[in-house]
Amino acid sequence: MDKIKVLLTQDIKSLGKAGDIVEVSRGYARNYLFLKNLAKEATQSIIDEYEKMKIANKKKEEKRMAEAKVLAQKLASTKIEIKARMGENNKFYGAITSKDVANKLKEMGFEFDPKQITFEGAKVPGEYEAKIRVYPGIFSTVKLSVEGVLD
């Protein structure tokens, strides 16, 4: 059977991930992979181009990771003070949530989606901690001081 080397341009469950060079039958490559733009024939120039791109992407990823670590350290030394209205029974009218933490961080110049913040919520005044996913695999903890303000 006639085989050909192809460079995958997209992840294919049965073959591999984008950027992998795999050997498949010529018919499968021509009639399926090439038609659906899932792969390119692995000529030397295409292989070299993808290798350069992989190196560039790796450098970008390392740079983002280093920046995320610096941001995580900055957040770890940050203390947030949140004031909320509460009733006479020393409970807030609504719980303090990760959305409130995200809004307070935004005021301080940090941009985070509430989904990146793990916080169980606060219903009474006190000291709390919120865990923030700064980057995949990099987390930081922010200390919160939640105060109640009587109506």
Protein Blocks (a to p, Z undefined) as FASTA:
>chain_A
ZZdddddfbdcfklocehiacdddfklmmmmmmmnopaccddfklmmmmmmmmmmmmmmm
mmmmmmmmmmmmmmmmpccdddddddfkopafbdcdfklmmmmmmmnopacdfklpcceb
jabgcdddddddfbghiacddddddddddZZ
